[in-house]
């Protein structure tokens, strides 16, 4: 047992750090060691509890309803609001789409209207539940175009979506106009506030200019907000709120059509550990309203300082003026964002590359946490060095032969041999290397630097990019055999 724990710690040493404010994606760090400890201890205390039956573990039921209540209070919800704790933002989004679809069983080919910047989780929901996504281009400020969204609604539309904020650019859509248009047509309007829902209300309280997006906006019927983001709870917890119990009813699933217990679920999960809801409850109770206001002040001070520092680097430009804690940055022609990301990694910082899309160039994404504030000078120093190194090295290029090979591939028929050919051409595997865990006998050998790989992916169409990454994930997750 001790050896296994020692091995765990050893393996974890190669992971991105989850504390210290140096990982600006995937994790959200309050910088408060006591809060982290409380969350971990609560998760451990309830790891064996099962949320499948709320009557069997009444403490879990109490914690969930209190977590939902705290969230409803923050989001200016009416007394009629109801909610559910889910495993994360994607599950909250899936349930919002499933509920909207099932509320209209008479619509054979339901549709949902999405701004082009809506989170990919909505595309996953569309794939799972057979709801056609109608993508509407956004304006030059990357906010949803309310007039175009309105024009896209029709008698098959079961859901309209707005973001608060969108992940890629960090701006809040015009929720008031979108929700009003949806309400006029009797259509549900969901606000995806998974990443901003716990920080934007405090930002408004601190006097920052935040567009309206909560339940105070008439026509908003549901909102999703992740607690493992800016509520700084352990992963993974999210809350899906509906304005009324009637709106939530289609979310529930019950089945007595078998000889066992009658299945009754409020989420996509049946058995679910009580650990995440206990961790969220403990952290939220411990931080408290005043604590979250202080954390929000810290994270926005970090955002403002980082933005000011970026403004002094001529090679970098903000993509948009962020409404929240997300910053998207583009580079000029002297360097490329993928090399900057690599150079930051060598200096102990993780920043996220975002591929080009619909004519917009590739960018660098920063999700800023409160824990980053004390380290902003170090971050800006590292960013300046990373940009200088990227300029000195020049923009990354893709071998013309590799580019031609990518262009020749068909994403609908991509085979193992095609994928192997690309890996060999890109130098990611040797033609004579072998590994019995892969069907082709090739061993994946990923480079320490990812700029060339990202540049190669950036050349591909979105469909080809998806196919390549699915093939990569398939290889990456094949079992290790003794």
C-alpha positions in Angstrom: 0.0 0.0 0.0 2.8 2.4 0.9 4.6 1.6 -2.3 1.5 2.4 -4.3 1.2 5.8 -2.7 4.9 6.5 -3.2 4.4 5.6 -6.9 1.4 7.9 -7.1 3.4 10.8 -5.8 6.3 10.0 -8.2 3.9 9.8 -11.2 2.2 13.0 -10.2 5.5 14.9 -10.3 5.3 15.0 -14.1 1.8 16.6 -14.1 1.0 20.3 -14.3 1.0 22.0 -10.9 -2.5 22.5 -9.4 -1.3 25.0 -6.9 0.8 28.2 -7.1 -1.1 30.0 -9.8 1.2 28.9 -12.6 -1.2 26.8 -14.6 -3.5 29.1 -16.5 -6.0 26.5 -17.7 -7.6 23.3 -16.4 -7.2 24.2 -12.7 -8.4 27.1 -10.6 -6.4 28.0 -7.5 -7.6 30.1 -4.6 -4.1 30.3 -3.2 -5.6 29.4 0.2 -4.0 26.3 1.6 -6.6 25.8 4.4 -9.4 25.9 1.8 -7.7 23.2 -0.2 -7.2 21.1 2.9 -10.9 21.5 3.9 -12.0 20.5 0.4 -9.8 17.4 0.3 -10.8 16.2 3.7 -14.5 16.6 2.9 -14.1 14.7 -0.3 -12.3 11.9 1.5 -14.9 11.8 4.3 -17.7 11.2 1.7 -15.8 9.2 -0.9 -17.7 6.1 0.0 -21.2 7.7 0.2 -23.5 7.2 -2.8 -25.8 10.0 -4.1 -28.0 7.5 -6.0 -30.6 7.4 -3.3 -31.0 10.7 -1.4 -33.0 9.0 1.4 -30.2 6.7 2.2 -27.7 9.5 2.7 -29.7 12.5 4.0 -26.6 14.5 4.7 -25.8 14.5 1.0 -29.3 15.7 0.2 -29.0 18.5 2.7 -25.6 19.6 1.3 -26.9 19.5 -2.3 -30.0 21.6 -1.5 -27.8 24.1 0.4 -25.3 24.3 -2.4 -28.1 24.9 -4.9 -29.6 27.5 -2.5 -26.3 29.4 -2.2 -26.0 29.4 -6.0 -29.5 30.6 -6.5 -29.0 33.5 -4.1 -25.8 34.5 -6.0 -27.6 34.4 -9.4 -30.6 36.5 -8.4 -32.9 33.6 -8.8 -36.7 33.8 -8.0 -38.2 31.8 -5.2 -39.4 29.2 -7.8 -35.9 28.2 -8.8 -34.7 24.6 -8.6 -31.4 23.1 -9.2 -29.2 20.0 -9.4 -25.5 19.4 -8.6 -23.8 17.7 -11.6 -20.3 16.3 -12.2 -19.1 19.3 -14.2 -20.0 21.9 -16.8 -20.4 19.4 -19.7 -23.0 17.4 -17.8 -24.8 20.5 -16.9 -24.9 21.5 -20.6 -25.9 18.0 -21.6 -28.8 18.1 -19.2 -29.9 21.6 -20.3 -30.1 20.4 -23.9 -31.7 17.0 -23.0 -34.4 18.8 -20.9 -35.2 21.3 -23.6 -35.5 18.5 -26.2 -37.7 16.3 -24.0 -40.0 19.2 -23.1 -41.1 19.1 -26.8 -41.7 15.5 -27.7 -43.8 16.6 -30.7 -40.9 18.2 -32.5 -39.3 15.4 -34.5 -36.1 17.2 -35.5 -35.4 19.7 -32.7 -32.8 22.5 -33.1 -30.9 24.8 -30.8 -29.5 28.2 -31.8 -25.9 28.7 -30.7 -23.5 31.6 -31.2 -20.4 30.3 -33.0 -18.4 30.9 -29.7 -20.6 28.6 -27.6 -18.7 25.9 -25.8 -18.0 22.6 -27.6 -20.1 20.8 -24.9 -23.2 22.0 -26.8 -21.9 20.2 -29.9 -21.4 17.1 -27.7 -25.0 17.4 -26.5 -26.2 17.8 -30.1 -24.4 14.6 -31.0 -25.7 12.6 -28.1 -29.3 13.8 -28.2 -30.0 14.4 -31.9 -30.6 18.2 -31.5 -29.4 20.0 -34.6 -27.0 22.9 -33.7 -27.7 26.1 -35.7 -24.5 28.1 -35.5 -24.8 31.9 -35.8 -21.7 34.0 -36.5 -20.7 36.5 -33.8 -19.9 40.1 -34.1 -16.4 41.7 -34.5 -16.2 41.9 -30.7 -16.8 38.1 -30.5 -20.2 38.6 -28.7 -23.3 36.9 -30.0 -25.2 38.8 -32.6 -28.7 39.1 -31.0 -30.4 40.0 -34.2 -28.9 37.1 -36.1 -29.7 34.8 -33.2 -33.3 36.0 -33.3 -33.5 35.4 -37.1 -32.2 31.9 -36.7 -35.1 30.8 -34.3 -37.9 28.9 -35.9 -40.7 26.5 -34.9 -38.2 23.7 -34.5 -36.1 25.6 -32.0 -36.2 24.1 -28.5 -33.3 26.1 -27.0 -31.3 29.3 -27.4 -27.9 29.6 -25.8 -25.8 32.5 -24.6 -22.4 32.5 -22.8 -21.3 34.4 -19.7 -18.6 34.5 -20.7 -17.5 32.5 -23.8 -14.4 30.5 -23.1 -12.2 31.3 -26.1 -12.5 35.1 -25.9 -13.8 35.8 -22.4 -16.7 38.1 -23.3 -20.4 38.0 -22.1 -23.0 37.7 -24.8 -26.0 40.2 -25.0 -28.2 37.9 -22.8 -31.0 40.5 -22.3 -31.7 40.8 -26.0 -31.3 37.1 -26.7 -33.5 36.0 -23.8 -36.2 38.5 -24.7 -36.4 37.2 -28.3 -36.5 33.6 -27.0 -39.3 34.4 -24.5 -41.4 36.2 -27.1 -41.3 32.9 -29.1 -41.8 30.6 -26.1 -38.3 29.1 -26.4 -36.1 28.3 -23.5 -32.9 30.4 -23.1 -29.9 28.8 -21.3 -27.0 30.9 -20.1 -23.7 28.9 -20.0 -22.0 30.6 -17.0 -19.9 27.5 -16.2 -16.7 29.5 -16.1 -18.0 32.9 -15.1 -21.0 32.2 -12.9 -19.3 32.3 -9.6 -17.0 35.3 -10.3 -19.1 37.8 -12.4 -21.7 38.5 -9.6 -18.8 39.6 -7.3 -17.2 41.5 -10.1 -20.4 43.5 -10.5 -20.5 44.1 -6.7 -17.0 45.5 -6.9 -18.1 48.0 -9.5 -16.8 46.4 -12.7 -18.9 46.7 -15.8 -20.6 43.4 -16.3 -23.4 42.9 -18.8 -26.7 41.6 -17.3 -26.9 37.8 -17.6 -28.5 36.3 -14.3 -32.1 35.3 -13.6 -32.7 39.0 -13.1 -32.9 39.0 -16.9 -36.5 38.1 -18.0 -36.5 35.1 -20.4 -33.5 33.3 -18.9 -34.9 29.9 -18.1 -31.7 28.0 -17.0 -28.1 28.7 -16.0 -25.1 26.4 -15.5 -22.3 27.4 -13.2 -19.2 25.3 -12.2 -18.2 25.3 -8.6 -14.8 23.7 -9.3 -13.8 26.9 -11.2 -14.1 30.2 -9.4 -15.9 28.8 -6.3 -12.5 27.0 -5.9 -14.2 23.7 -4.9 -12.6 20.3 -5.6 -13.4 18.8 -9.0 -15.9 18.0 -10.3 -19.0 20.0 -9.3 -21.4 22.2 -11.3 -24.9 23.4 -10.7 -27.7 23.5 -13.2 -30.5 25.8 -12.2 -34.0 26.0 -13.8 -36.3 29.0 -13.2 -39.2 26.7 -12.2 -39.8 23.0 -11.2 -41.9 22.5 -14.4 -38.9 23.5 -16.5 -36.7 21.0 -14.8 -39.2 18.0 -14.8 -38.0 16.5 -18.1 -34.5 16.3 -16.7 -35.5 13.5 -14.3 -35.4 9.9 -15.4 -37.3 7.0 -13.7 -37.7 3.4 -14.7 -39.7 0.6 -13.0 -39.5 -1.6 -16.1 -37.3 -4.2 -14.6 -37.4 -6.5 -11.5 -34.8 -4.5 -9.4 -35.2 -1.2 -7.5 -37.0 1.6 -9.4 -34.3 3.7 -10.9 -34.7 7.4 -10.2 -32.1 9.9 -11.4 -31.8 13.7 -11.4 -28.6 13.6 -13.5 -26.9 11.4 -16.1 -25.2 9.5 -13.3 -26.9 6.9 -11.2 -24.2 5.9 -8.6 -22.2 8.9 -7.8 -19.7 9.6 -5.0 -20.8 12.0 -2.3 -17.2 13.4 -2.2 -17.6 16.2 -4.7 -20.8 17.7 -3.3 -19.3 17.4 0.2 -16.1 19.1 -1.0 -18.1 21.9 -2.6 -20.3 22.5 0.4 -17.3 22.6 2.8 -15.4 25.0 0.6 -18.3 27.3 0.0 -19.2 27.4 3.7 -15.6 28.0 4.6 -14.9 30.8 2.1 -18.2 32.6 2.6 -19.6 35.6 0.8 -16.9 38.0 2.0 -14.2 35.6 1.2 -15.4 35.2 -2.4 -15.5 38.9 -2.8 -11.8 39.2 -1.7 -10.8 36.4 -4.0 -12.6 38.1 -6.9 -10.9 41.4 -6.1 -7.5 39.5 -6.2 -8.2 37.7 -9.5 -9.4 40.9 -11.3 -6.3 42.8 -10.0 -4.2 40.0 -11.5 -6.2 40.3 -14.8 -5.7 44.0 -14.9 -2.0 43.8 -14.2 -1.5 41.1 -16.8 -3.4 43.0 -19.4 -1.3 46.1 -18.7 1.8 44.1 -19.1 0.7 42.6 -22.4 -0.1 46.1 -23.6 3.6 46.9 -23.3 4.7 44.0 -25.5 4.4 45.2 -29.2 4.3 41.6 -30.5 1.1 40.8 -28.5 -2.5 42.1 -28.8 -5.6 41.2 -26.8 -8.2 39.6 -28.9 -11.0 41.4 -27.0 -11.6 43.4 -23.9 -12.5 40.6 -21.4 -15.5 40.8 -19.2 -14.3 38.2 -16.8 -11.1 36.4 -15.9 -10.2 35.0 -19.3 -7.7 36.7 -21.6 -7.1 35.7 -25.2 -3.9 37.0 -26.9 -2.7 37.0 -30.5 0.8 37.4 -31.8 2.1 39.5 -34.7 3.9 38.1 -37.7 7.3 38.1 -36.0 6.4 35.0 -33.9 3.7 32.4 -33.4 1.5 31.6 -30.4 2.5 28.0 -30.3 6.2 28.7 -29.8 5.3 31.3 -27.1 3.3 28.5 -25.3 6.3 26.2 -25.5 8.7 28.8 -24.2 6.4 29.6 -21.3 6.3 25.9 -20.4 10.1 25.8 -20.2 9.9 28.6 -17.7 7.4 26.8 -15.5 4.1 28.4 -16.8 1.3 26.6 -18.6 -0.7 28.8 -21.0 -3.1 27.2 -23.5 -2.8 27.3 -27.3 -6.1 27.9 -29.2 -6.2 26.9 -32.9 -7.3 29.2 -35.7 -11.0 29.1 -36.5 -13.3 30.7 -39.1 -10.7 33.1 -40.3 -9.6 34.1 -36.8 -5.9 33.4 -36.0 -4.5 31.1 -33.4 -4.3 32.6 -30.0 -3.0 32.1 -26.4 -5.6 31.6 -23.7 -5.1 32.5 -20.1 -7.6 31.5 -17.3 -6.4 33.6 -14.4 -6.8 32.5 -10.8 -6.6 34.4 -7.5 -3.4 32.6 -6.7 -1.7 34.1 -9.7 -1.8 37.7 -8.3 1.4 37.4 -6.2 3.2 36.0 -9.2 2.2 38.5 -11.9 5.6 40.1 -12.1 7.2 36.7 -12.6 4.6 35.8 -15.2 5.1 39.0 -17.2 8.9 38.5 -17.0 8.6 34.9 -18.3 6.1 36.1 -21.0 8.5 38.8 -22.2 11.3 36.2 -22.4 9.1 33.7 -24.2 8.1 36.2 -26.8 11.7 37.3 -27.4 12.7 33.6 -27.8 9.9 33.0 -30.2 10.9 36.1 -32.3 14.5 34.9 -32.3 13.5 31.5 -33.5 11.0 32.7 -36.0 7.5 31.5 -36.7 7.2 27.7 -36.7 6.7 26.1 -40.1 5.3 22.8 -41.3 7.2 20.8 -43.8 5.5 21.2 -47.2 5.4 17.4 -47.6 3.6 17.0 -44.3 1.2 19.8 -45.2 0.4 18.1 -48.5 -0.1 14.8 -46.7 -2.6 16.4 -44.3 -4.5 18.0 -47.2 -4.8 14.6 -48.9 -6.4 12.8 -46.0 -10.1 12.3 -45.7 -11.4 12.7 -42.1 -14.3 10.3 -42.8 -12.0 7.5 -43.8 -8.9 8.1 -41.7 -7.2 4.8 -41.1 -4.5 3.5 -38.8 -2.1 3.5 -41.7 -3.0 7.1 -42.6 -2.4 8.2 -39.0 0.9 6.2 -38.9 2.0 7.8 -42.1 1.4 11.3 -40.7 3.3 10.4 -37.5 6.3 9.2 -39.5 6.2 12.2 -41.8 6.1 14.5 -38.8 8.9 12.7 -37.0 6.8 11.6 -34.1 7.6 7.9 -34.5 10.3 6.0 -36.3 9.3 3.8 -39.2 11.0 0.8 -37.6 10.0 1.3 -34.0 7.5 -1.1 -32.5 5.0 -1.5 -29.6 2.7 -4.4 -29.4 0.0 -2.2 -27.7 -0.7 -0.5 -31.0 -2.3 -2.3 -34.0 0.3 -0.9 -36.4 3.3 -1.7 -34.3 4.4 1.9 -33.9 5.4 3.6 -30.7 4.2 7.1 -30.0 7.1 9.4 -29.0 5.7 12.8 -28.3 8.2 15.7 -28.5 8.8 17.9 -25.4 7.9 20.9 -27.5 4.5 21.0 -29.1 4.7 24.0 -31.4 5.4 22.0 -34.6 2.6 19.6 -33.7 0.1 22.4 -33.0 1.1 24.2 -36.2 0.5 20.9 -38.1 -3.0 20.6 -36.5 -3.7 24.2 -37.2 -3.3 23.5 -40.9 -6.1 20.9 -40.8 -9.7 21.6 -41.3 -11.8 21.3 -38.1 -13.1 18.0 -39.2 -9.6 16.7 -40.0 -8.4 18.1 -36.7 -11.1 16.1 -34.9 -10.2 12.9 -36.7 -6.5 13.3 -36.0 -7.1 13.9 -32.3 -9.5 11.0 -32.0 -6.9 8.8 -33.6 -4.3 10.2 -31.2 -6.5 9.6 -28.1 -7.1 6.1 -29.3 -3.4 5.4 -29.4 -2.7 7.3 -26.1 -5.2 5.3 -24.1 -4.5 1.7 -25.3 -3.8 -0.5 -22.3 -0.4 -1.1 -20.7 0.1 -4.9 -20.5 2.5 -6.7 -18.1 
